Amino acid sequence: MADFSSRGPNTITPQILKPDVTAPGVDVIAAYSEEGPATDLPFEDRRVPYNMVSGTSMSCPHVAEVAGLIKANYPDWSPAMIKSAIMTTAFTGANDEGQIRDETGAATTPFSYGSGHVNPVQALDPGLVYDTTPYDYANFLCSMRPTQTQNLLPLSIPLLLPLLVGANANPFQCSIGAYRPENLNYPSISAACLSGSGTTTVKRRVRNVGAGPWLQYKVTVVQPTAGVRITVQPSTLSFGKINEEKEFTVKLEVYDTAPAAGYVFGSIEWSDGKHRVRSPVVATTKCG
């Protein structure tokens, strides 16, 4: 990981893990405007059509290219499905067959690389995707305003409203208390403010976009090293047709409050023997 790369946790909405994914961003050969000098050095007067550039601005076009590749192959997929395909097929291994390291050589966490490094080939065949709908986002917004009981129309979310309210539809109504922000159907899982005793259950929904007619996915859980235990129910998902959706729950149980007072990291991965659909899991008893 480059020293300039952004790091988590998400200080605004800790229930959404950030960053999402990692892509190449160091010494990337790219087209370069000859209107400016090749470097920022005061004596620089060279003009070049290509240059080696570093920055998150170099990572962005890599991910955009992968998104465009997926969209070209699956024009009916929603942006959320495309994002899910990119995230759940990313990998966390390094070129030396070890784990991704930071700029000092130290071990990293999902707060550095998110779901992992993008894999364009695997993203074209993700098997399962998390499709986050406008209603999912509306419920998420409601859950972030626990004292509000009015509908969403007065809120300042004009870009979302046309998706939610048709010409003959009733306004979307918030059901306060019925939805928690960590239940947004996102390809990663981040649960904050866990109870020091008891469990927290997070809900997710996946859609089969792989070949049929019959597929069975089994889950593998990588437990955090300490503090929190992860349980997924059911442990097997069976699909009989394309675009079929199945729900599952992820139970987070705090058994040692000391490590859970910080952040602990694990993952869940669904596999049918061909596809791997991996989601990082971040949990903490902190509330912000």
C-alpha positions in Angstrom: 0.0 0.0 0.0 1.3 3.4 -0.9 1.8 6.0 1.8 -0.6 8.4 0.1 -3.4 5.9 -0.1 -6.4 6.7 2.1 -7.1 4.5 5.2 -10.1 3.6 7.2 -12.0 3.5 9.5 -15.0 5.5 8.1 -15.3 8.3 10.6 -18.7 9.5 9.3 -20.6 6.2 8.8 -18.6 3.4 10.5 -21.2 0.8 9.3 -19.8 1.2 5.8 -16.3 -0.1 5.4 -13.9 2.2 3.5 -11.9 1.9 1.4 -13.8 -0.4 -1.0 -11.0 -1.8 -3.1 -7.4 -1.3 -4.1 -6.0 -0.7 -7.6 -2.5 0.1 -9.1 -1.5 3.7 -8.4 2.3 3.9 -8.2 4.5 4.7 -11.2 1.7 4.1 -13.7 2.6 4.9 -17.3 -0.1 7.2 -18.6 -0.8 9.8 -21.3 0.6 13.2 -20.2 -0.2 16.7 -21.4 2.7 18.4 -23.2 1.3 21.8 -22.1 3.1 21.4 -18.8 6.6 20.2 -17.8 7.4 16.6 -17.1 8.1 17.2 -13.4 7.5 19.8 -10.7 11.2 20.6 -10.5 11.9 24.4 -10.9 14.5 23.8 -13.7 12.3 21.3 -15.7 11.6 22.2 -19.3 10.9 18.8 -20.9 7.6 18.1 -22.6 6.6 14.4 -22.8 3.5 12.6 -24.3 3.7 9.9 -21.6 4.9 10.0 -18.0 5.1 7.8 -14.9 2.5 9.1 -12.4 1.5 8.1 -8.9 -1.6 8.9 -7.0 -5.2 7.8 -6.3 -6.0 9.5 -9.6 -4.1 6.6 -11.3 -6.1 4.0 -9.3 -9.4 5.5 -10.3 -9.1 4.8 -14.0 -8.1 1.2 -13.4 -11.3 0.6 -11.4 -13.4 2.6 -13.9 -12.0 0.4 -16.7 -13.0 -2.8 -14.9 -16.5 -1.3 -14.3 -16.8 -0.5 -18.0 -15.7 -4.0 -18.9 -18.4 -5.5 -16.7 -21.1 -3.1 -18.0 -20.2 -4.0 -21.6 -20.7 -7.7 -20.9 -23.7 -7.2 -18.6 -25.6 -4.1 -19.8 -28.6 -4.8 -17.5 -26.6 -4.9 -14.3 -27.1 -2.1 -11.8 -24.2 0.0 -10.5 -24.4 -1.9 -7.2 -24.1 -5.2 -8.9 -21.0 -4.0 -10.8 -19.5 -2.7 -7.6 -20.2 -5.9 -5.8 -18.5 -8.0 -8.6 -15.4 -5.9 -8.3 -15.3 -6.0 -4.5 -16.1 -9.7 -3.9 -13.6 -11.0 -6.4 -10.7 -8.9 -5.2 -7.7 -10.6 -3.7 -5.7 -9.9 -0.5 -2.5 -11.6 -1.5 0.7 -9.9 -2.6 3.0 -10.8 -5.6 5.4 -12.6 -3.3 2.5 -15.0 -2.2 2.4 -13.2 1.2 -0.2 -10.7 2.4 -0.6 -7.1 1.2 1.8 -4.9 3.3 1.9 -1.1 4.0 4.6 1.3 2.9 6.7 0.2 5.9 6.4 -3.5 5.3 4.0 -4.0 8.2 0.8 -6.1 7.9 -2.3 -4.4 6.7 -6.0 -4.7 7.3 -9.2 -4.0 5.4 -8.8 -0.4 6.6 -5.9 -0.2 4.1 -7.0 -2.3 1.1 -10.8 -2.7 1.6 -12.0 -5.9 0.0 -8.6 -6.3 -1.7 -6.8 -5.7 -5.0 -9.1 -5.6 -8.1 -9.1 -8.7 -10.4 -10.7 -7.8 -13.7 -10.9 -11.4 -15.0 -12.6 -12.7 -11.9 -14.9 -9.7 -11.7 -16.5 -10.7 -15.1 -17.7 -13.9 -13.4 -18.5 -13.2 -9.8 -21.1 -16.0 -9.3 -23.1 -14.0 -6.7 -23.6 -10.3 -6.3 -25.0 -8.0 -3.6 -27.6 -5.8 -5.4 -28.2 -2.6 -3.3 -31.5 -1.2 -4.4 -32.9 2.4 -4.0 -35.2 1.2 -1.3 -32.2 -0.3 0.5 -30.5 3.1 0.4 -33.7 4.8 1.5 -34.0 2.5 4.6 -30.3 3.2 5.2 -30.9 7.0 5.2 -33.9 6.5 7.6 -31.7 4.5 10.0 -29.3 7.3 10.2 -32.0 9.7 11.4 -33.4 7.8 14.4 -35.3 10.8 15.8 -37.1 11.6 12.5 -40.6 10.2 11.8 -41.5 12.1 8.7 -41.3 10.6 5.2 -38.2 11.2 3.0 -39.8 13.8 0.8 -38.7 16.8 2.9 -35.2 15.5 3.3 -32.4 16.9 1.0 -31.9 13.8 -1.1 -33.3 15.0 -4.5 -31.2 12.5 -6.5 -32.7 9.6 -4.7 -36.4 10.7 -4.8 -37.1 10.1 -8.5 -36.0 6.5 -8.1 -38.3 6.0 -5.1 -41.4 8.0 -6.0 -43.1 7.3 -9.3 -46.0 9.4 -10.7 -48.6 7.4 -8.9 -46.6 6.1 -6.0 -46.9 7.1 -2.4 -44.0 8.8 -0.6 -41.5 6.4 0.9 -42.2 6.2 4.6 -39.4 5.7 7.2 -40.0 2.9 9.7 -37.9 4.1 12.5 -36.3 1.4 14.5 -37.0 -1.3 11.9 -33.7 -1.0 10.1 -30.1 -0.6 11.2 -27.4 1.0 9.0 -25.2 -2.1 9.1 -27.9 -4.0 7.3 -27.4 -2.0 4.1 -27.0 -4.7 1.5 -23.3 -3.8 0.9 -20.6 -6.3 -0.3 -18.6 -5.7 2.9 -19.7 -5.9 6.5 -18.8 -3.3 9.1 -20.5 -3.4 12.5 -19.9 -0.8 15.1 -21.2 -0.3 18.7 -21.4 -4.0 19.4 -22.8 -4.9 22.7 -20.2 -6.1 25.2 -22.5 -9.0 26.1 -24.8 -10.7 23.7 -24.8 -10.8 19.9 -25.5 -8.5 16.9 -27.0 -10.0 13.7 -26.4 -8.4 10.3 -28.6 -9.3 7.3 -27.4 -9.7 3.7 -28.9 -10.7 0.4 -27.1 -12.2 -2.7 -28.3 -12.7 -6.2 -27.2 -15.6 -8.4 -25.6 -14.4 -11.7 -23.7 -17.6 -12.4 -24.6 -20.4 -14.7 -27.5 -22.7 -13.8 -29.7 -24.5 -13.4 -28.6 -25.7 -10.0 -25.9 -24.2 -7.8 -25.0 -24.7 -4.2 -22.7 -22.3 -2.3 -21.1 -23.1 1.0 -19.7 -20.5 3.3 -16.2 -20.4 4.8 -15.6 -18.1 7.8 -12.2 -16.6 8.7 -12.6 -15.6 12.4 -11.0 -12.6 13.9 -7.9 -13.4 15.9 -9.7 -12.4 19.2 -12.7 -10.7 20.6 -15.6 -11.5 18.2 -16.9 -14.8 16.9 -18.7 -14.9 13.5 -21.5 -17.3 12.6 -23.3 -17.4 9.3 -26.8 -18.9 8.9 -27.6 -20.7 6.8 -24.2 -22.1 5.9 -25.4 -23.3 2.5 -27.3 -21.4 -0.2 -28.9 -23.3 -3.1 -30.0 -21.6 -6.3 -32.2 -23.1 -8.9 -32.3 -20.3 -11.5 -30.5 -17.2 -12.7 -31.2 -13.9 -10.8 -32.7 -15.9 -7.8 -31.9 -14.1 -4.5 -31.2 -15.7 -1.1 -30.9 -14.0 2.3 -28.5 -14.9 5.1 -27.5 -13.5 8.5 -24.1 -12.9 10.0 -24.1 -13.2 13.8 -21.3 -11.3 15.6 -20.8 -12.4 19.2 -18.4 -10.5 21.6 -16.6 -13.0 23.8 -13.7 -10.8 24.9 -14.3 -7.1 25.3 -10.7 -6.1 25.5 -9.7 -6.7 21.8 -13.2 -5.9 20.6 -12.8 -2.4 22.1 -10.5 -1.8 19.1 -11.2 -3.2 15.7 -11.2 -6.8 14.8 -11.1 -8.3 11.3 -12.4 -11.4 9.7 -14.2 -12.5 6.5 -16.8 -14.7 5.0 -16.6 -16.4 1.6 -19.2 -18.2 -0.4 -18.0 -20.8 -2.9 -19.6 -23.3 -5.3 -16.2 -24.8 -6.1 -15.7 -22.4 -9.0 -16.6 -18.9 -7.8 -15.3 -17.3 -4.6 -17.5 -14.5 -3.2 -15.6 -12.9 -0.4 -16.7 -10.1 2.0 -14.4 -8.6 4.7 -15.9 -8.3 8.2 -15.0 -5.5 10.5 -16.4 -5.3 14.1 -15.9 -3.1 17.1 -17.7 -2.2 20.4 -16.8 1.5 19.6 -19.7 3.6 18.7 -18.0 6.1 16.4 
